[in-house]
Amino acid sequence: MIASLPSDWRSATLIGRIQTREGPTPVLLTGGRLRDVSRAAPTVSQLLNAWTGELPPGEDLGPIEELPIAREFDGAGEMRLLSPFDLQCIKASGVTFAVSAIERVIEERARGDAARAESLRASLRERVGADIRAVKPGSEEARRLKDVLIAEGLWSQYLEVAIGPDAEIFTKAPPLSSVGWGAWIGVRADSAWNNPEPEIVLACDRAGRILGAALGNDVNLRDIEGRSALLLGKAKDNTASCAIGPFIRLFDEAFTLDDVRGALVRLEIEGEDGFRLEGASTMSEISRDPTELVAQTIGRNHQYPDGFALFLGTLFAPIVDRDTPGLGFTHKLGDLVRVRSDRLGVLENKVTTCERAPPWTMGIGELMRNLAARGLLPTPASLSVPQGSPRE
């Protein structure tokens, strides 16, 4: 577990959730010690909505290096690390990097067929890639580029959200359905072309305040989405298809949104067949600033009373052939996937199929029953949150 924490974890303020015998429990990691803060805030959503920068009281559980935190795929353990988000809706922004825009166009034109993708890749990157990198989404230059691409028969719905005024914002997963560090992640058994998407995830409260960040894996089924953009939900929202962790790192004087803007995000995949893949992407190449993506997620047209998580998109698309030349990369059962960034730590998961992954059973109703049985449900007076309105 310690190897998966941020490089400066002893000075960071980290919020997470652990699974104990009693149930899901919000925790705070500061100064190297883990504290149960469930008496002050029974959900992470409530903790973030009321966050003022002051650490809430909690029960000291001890130094984190001495706690029996186990990975789910290693078998049952006394304590597991859950996704750090609970009641928040899990949102995601797509096609926020030039390379990812080209890959989405390739999926669309290949109709989800990996064998056809390679023949399209070089020509599209040469003809479109440089132009996309050169323009600001929604600008007059972007509009002119759109006119040219339409005239050349190269326009796509994915290019619309890549350089148009409106970002792609979609719901990745319902509240409580994301999995955490050490958990199984699922791909559908009927998918033959899929991959991880290593991303940074923002933690936002009900008013749209960006309070911190975590690492995420937006598991993606390229063959299903490639058949039709209307299948996005089927390609994205499946059992164990959304991983976030290991903790939410809260912003402070030593870690700010600028650290997110300049972060290097690495991906490592180790297969049981001996296959190994490594890659990296830098957030500095994102086409829309994180604040713009948040502003397009919440406002007059959409509110999130329990707050929300926002995936920022990925630059990295694994295209290295794994088996057959020309078929690119796809997951195999047992793949160990690590998403890492120095100031956020390492999100580590192992691949299985959605049907074999532990089913999602604790919804909001079950969580409320659990909290009530533990005497943790707050009184109405303690539910007060800052009166800020969602951003315009």
C-alpha positions in Angstrom: 0.0 0.0 0.0 2.7 2.5 0.9 4.3 2.2 -2.6 1.0 3.4 -4.0 0.8 6.6 -2.0 2.0 10.0 -3.4 5.7 10.6 -3.1 5.1 13.3 -0.4 2.3 11.4 1.3 3.4 12.3 4.8 2.8 16.0 4.2 -0.3 15.5 2.0 -4.0 15.7 3.0 -5.7 12.6 1.6 -9.4 11.6 1.8 -10.5 8.0 1.1 -12.9 5.2 2.1 -12.1 1.9 3.6 -14.2 -1.2 3.9 -14.3 -2.6 7.4 -16.4 -5.3 9.1 -18.9 -2.6 10.0 -19.1 -1.1 6.5 -17.8 1.7 4.2 -16.0 4.3 6.3 -14.6 7.7 5.3 -11.0 8.2 6.4 -8.5 11.0 6.4 -4.7 10.4 6.0 -2.5 13.1 7.4 1.0 13.0 8.9 1.2 9.3 8.0 -1.8 8.3 10.2 -5.2 7.2 9.1 -8.2 8.5 11.0 -11.8 7.3 10.9 -13.9 10.5 10.4 -17.3 8.8 10.0 -18.7 10.4 13.2 -18.0 13.9 11.8 -19.0 13.0 8.2 -20.5 9.5 7.4 -20.0 10.1 3.7 -17.1 11.6 1.7 -19.8 13.6 -0.1 -20.8 15.4 3.1 -17.2 15.8 4.1 -16.3 17.6 0.9 -19.5 19.7 0.7 -18.7 21.1 4.2 -15.0 21.4 3.6 -13.4 24.6 5.0 -9.8 23.5 5.2 -10.1 22.5 8.8 -9.5 18.8 9.6 -12.5 17.1 11.2 -12.2 15.1 14.4 -11.8 11.4 14.1 -10.6 8.2 15.6 -6.9 7.4 15.1 -6.5 4.1 13.4 -2.7 4.2 13.5 0.2 4.6 11.0 -1.0 3.5 7.6 2.0 1.3 7.0 0.9 -0.8 10.0 -2.7 -1.3 8.9 -3.9 -4.5 7.2 -5.1 -3.0 4.0 -5.3 -5.7 1.3 -6.0 -5.8 -2.4 -9.3 -7.3 -3.4 -7.8 -9.5 -6.1 -5.4 -11.0 -3.6 -8.3 -12.4 -1.6 -10.3 -11.4 1.4 -8.6 -9.0 3.9 -9.5 -7.4 7.1 -9.5 -3.9 5.5 -9.9 -2.8 1.8 -9.5 0.5 0.2 -12.7 1.6 -1.6 -13.2 4.3 -4.3 -12.8 7.6 -2.5 -16.1 8.8 -3.9 -19.5 7.6 -2.6 -22.7 9.6 -3.2 -21.1 11.8 -5.9 -22.1 11.3 -9.5 -19.1 10.1 -11.6 -18.9 12.3 -14.7 -16.3 12.2 -17.5 -15.0 14.5 -20.2 -14.0 12.9 -23.5 -11.9 13.8 -26.5 -9.9 16.5 -24.5 -6.6 15.7 -26.2 -5.8 15.8 -29.9 -4.5 12.2 -30.0 -7.7 10.9 -28.3 -9.8 12.8 -30.9 -8.0 11.1 -33.7 -8.4 7.7 -32.1 -12.2 8.3 -31.6 -12.5 9.1 -35.3 -10.5 5.9 -36.1 -13.0 3.9 -34.0 -15.9 5.5 -35.8 -14.6 4.9 -39.3 -13.4 1.4 -38.5 -16.8 0.7 -37.0 -15.2 -0.9 -34.0 -13.0 -3.2 -36.1 -9.4 -3.2 -34.8 -8.1 -4.7 -38.0 -9.2 -1.7 -40.0 -7.9 0.8 -37.5 -4.2 0.7 -38.4 -4.8 1.5 -42.0 -6.7 4.7 -41.0 -4.3 5.8 -38.3 -1.4 7.2 -40.2 -3.4 9.1 -42.8 -5.7 10.7 -40.3 -3.0 11.8 -37.9 -1.0 13.3 -40.8 -4.0 15.2 -42.3 -5.9 16.1 -39.1 -3.7 15.8 -36.1 -1.4 18.8 -36.5 -4.4 21.1 -37.2 -6.3 20.0 -34.1 -3.3 20.7 -31.9 -3.0 24.2 -33.3 -6.4 25.5 -32.5 -8.3 26.5 -29.4 -11.7 24.7 -29.1 -14.6 27.0 -29.9 -12.4 29.7 -31.5 -12.8 31.3 -34.9 -9.8 29.3 -36.1 -11.5 26.1 -35.0 -14.6 27.0 -36.9 -12.6 27.6 -40.1 -10.8 24.3 -39.6 -14.2 22.6 -39.3 -15.3 24.1 -42.6 -12.1 22.7 -44.3 -12.5 19.2 -42.8 -16.2 19.1 -43.8 -15.2 20.1 -47.4 -12.6 17.3 -47.4 -15.0 14.7 -46.0 -13.0 14.3 -42.8 -15.5 15.7 -40.3 -16.7 13.6 -37.4 -18.9 14.0 -34.3 -15.8 13.4 -32.3 -14.0 16.4 -33.9 -17.1 18.4 -33.0 -16.4 18.0 -29.3 -12.7 18.1 -29.8 -12.6 21.6 -31.3 -16.1 22.9 -31.1 -17.5 25.1 -28.3 -19.1 22.3 -26.3 -17.1 19.7 -24.5 -18.2 16.1 -24.3 -19.4 15.5 -20.8 -21.1 12.2 -20.0 -22.0 10.1 -17.0 -19.4 7.4 -16.5 -20.9 5.7 -13.5 -23.7 6.1 -10.9 -23.0 7.0 -7.3 -21.4 4.2 -5.2 -20.5 2.1 -8.3 -16.9 3.0 -8.8 -14.2 0.7 -7.5 -10.9 1.6 -5.7 -7.3 0.7 -5.4 -6.6 -3.1 -5.5 -10.0 -4.0 -6.9 -10.9 -6.0 -9.9 -11.9 -4.0 -13.0 -14.2 -5.4 -15.6 -14.5 -5.5 -19.3 -17.4 -7.1 -21.1 -16.9 -10.7 -22.2 -18.3 -9.8 -25.6 -15.7 -7.1 -26.2 -12.8 -7.9 -28.4 -11.1 -4.5 -28.5 -10.8 -2.5 -25.3 -8.3 -0.6 -23.2 -7.7 1.3 -20.0 -7.8 5.1 -20.0 -5.5 6.6 -17.4 -6.8 9.9 -16.2 -6.9 12.5 -13.5 -10.2 12.9 -11.7 -11.3 16.1 -10.0 -13.2 16.1 -6.8 -15.9 18.8 -6.9 -18.5 19.8 -4.3 -22.2 20.8 -4.8 -21.2 24.4 -5.6 -18.6 23.4 -8.2 -15.6 24.1 -6.0 -12.6 22.0 -7.2 -11.3 20.7 -3.9 -8.8 18.0 -5.0 -7.8 15.3 -7.4 -7.3 11.5 -7.7 -6.3 9.0 -10.3 -8.8 7.2 -12.5 -9.2 4.4 -15.0 -12.0 5.0 -17.5 -12.1 1.5 -18.8 -13.2 1.7 -22.4 -14.7 -0.8 -24.9 -13.5 0.5 -28.2 -15.3 -2.0 -30.5 -18.7 -1.2 -28.9 -18.4 2.6 -28.9 -16.9 2.4 -32.4 -20.1 0.8 -33.8 -22.1 3.9 -32.8 -21.6 6.8 -30.5 -25.2 6.0 -29.2 -23.6 3.0 -27.6 -21.4 5.1 -25.3 -23.3 4.1 -22.2 -22.9 0.4 -23.1 -19.2 0.9 -23.8 -18.5 2.9 -20.6 -20.9 2.0 -17.8 -20.5 -1.6 -16.8 -19.8 -3.5 -13.6 -16.3 -2.6 -12.2 -15.6 -0.4 -15.3 -14.7 2.7 -13.3 -11.7 2.7 -11.0 -10.6 5.7 -8.9 -8.0 6.1 -6.1 -6.1 5.4 -4.1 -7.1 8.6 -2.3 -8.4 12.1 -3.2 -5.6 14.5 -2.6 -7.0 17.8 -1.3 -5.6 21.1 -2.6 -3.4 23.1 -0.2 -0.4 25.4 -0.4 1.8 22.5 -1.5 -0.5 20.9 -4.1 -2.8 23.0 -6.3 -4.7 22.9 -9.5 -1.5 24.0 -11.3 0.1 20.7 -10.2 -2.8 18.9 -12.0 -2.4 21.0 -15.1 1.3 20.0 -15.3 1.0 16.4 -14.1 2.6 13.5 -15.9 0.3 10.5 -15.9 1.9 7.1 -16.5 0.3 3.8 -17.5 1.8 0.3 -17.0 0.2 -3.0 -18.0 1.6 -6.4 -17.1 -0.1 -9.4 -18.6 0.0 -13.0 -17.3 1.2 -13.9 -20.8 4.4 -11.8 -20.3 3.1 -8.9 -22.3 4.2 -5.5 -20.9 3.2 -2.0 -22.0 4.2 1.4 -20.7 3.2 4.9 -21.7 2.9 8.4 -20.4 0.9 11.5 -21.1 1.2 15.0 -19.8 -1.8 17.1 -18.8 -0.1 20.2 -20.3 -1.4 19.0 -23.7 -5.0 19.1 -22.7 -7.1 21.2 -25.1 -9.5 22.6 -22.5 -8.5 23.8 -19.0 -9.9 21.8 -16.1 -11.9 24.8 -14.9 -13.6 25.1 -18.3 -14.6 21.4 -18.1 -16.0 21.8 -14.6 -17.9 24.9 -15.8 -19.5 22.9 -18.6 -20.5 20.2 -16.1 -22.3 22.2 -13.4 -24.3 25.4 -13.6 -27.8 26.7 -14.3 -28.6 23.7 -16.5 -27.3 20.9 -14.2 -26.8 20.6 -10.5 -25.2 17.9 -8.3 -26.4 18.2 -4.7 -23.9 15.6 -3.5 -21.0 16.9 -5.6 -19.4 15.1 -8.4 -16.2 13.5 -9.7 -14.9 14.6 -13.1 -12.6 12.5 -15.3 -10.5 14.9 -17.4 -9.8 12.7 -20.4 -6.7 10.9 -21.6 -3.9 11.5 -24.1 -2.8 7.9 -24.0 -4.4 5.3 -26.3 -2.5 1.9 -26.4 -2.1 0.9 -30.0 0.9 -1.5 -29.8 0.1 -4.9 -31.3 -0.3 -7.5 -28.6 -0.8 -10.6 -30.6 -1.7 -10.4 -34.2 0.0 -7.6 -36.2 -2.4 -4.9 -37.1 -4.9 -5.7 -34.4 -3.4 -3.3 -31.8 -3.9 -3.7 -28.0 -6.7 -5.3 -26.1 -7.0 -6.5 -22.5 -6.7 -10.1 -21.4 -7.9 -11.6 -18.1 -5.4 -11.1 -15.4 -3.8 -7.9 -16.7 -2.3 -5.8 -13.9 -3.0 -2.2 -14.7 -1.2 0.7 -12.9 -2.0 4.4 -13.4 0.5 6.5 -11.6 1.4 10.2 -11.1 4.0 11.3 -8.6 1.8 13.7 -6.5 -1.3 11.4 -6.6 0.2 8.0 -6.2 -0.6 4.7 -8.0 -4.0 3.3 -8.9 -3.6 -0.5 -9.2 -6.2 -2.9 -10.5 -6.5 -6.3 -12.2 -8.7 -7.2 -15.2 -11.5 -9.6 -15.2 -14.8 -9.8 -17.0 -17.8 -7.7 -15.8 -19.8 -10.9 -15.1 -16.9 -12.3 -13.0 -16.2 -9.1 -11.1 -17.7 -8.8 -7.6 -21.3 -7.4 -8.3 -22.3 -4.0 -7.2 -24.7 -4.5 -4.4 -24.5 -1.5 -2.1 -26.6 1.3 -3.5 -27.8 4.4 -1.7 -30.6 2.6 0.2 -28.3 -0.1 1.5 -25.7 2.5 2.5 -28.3 4.5 4.4 -29.4 1.3 6.2 -25.8 0.5 7.1 -25.1 4.0 8.4 -28.3 4.0 10.4 -27.5 0.7 12.0 -24.1 2.1 13.0 -25.6 5.3 14.5 -23.9 7.4 11.9 -26.8 9.1 10.2 -26.5 12.8 10.9 -29.3 14.9 12.4 -30.8 17.6 10.0 -28.9 20.4 11.8 -25.6 18.7 11.0 -26.3 18.5 7.3 -25.7 22.2 6.7 -23.4 23.0 3.8 -21.9 26.2 2.4 -24.7 28.2 0.7 -22.7 28.9 -2.5 -24.7 28.4 -5.7 -23.5 26.2 -8.6 -21.2 28.1 -10.9 -22.8 29.9 -13.8 
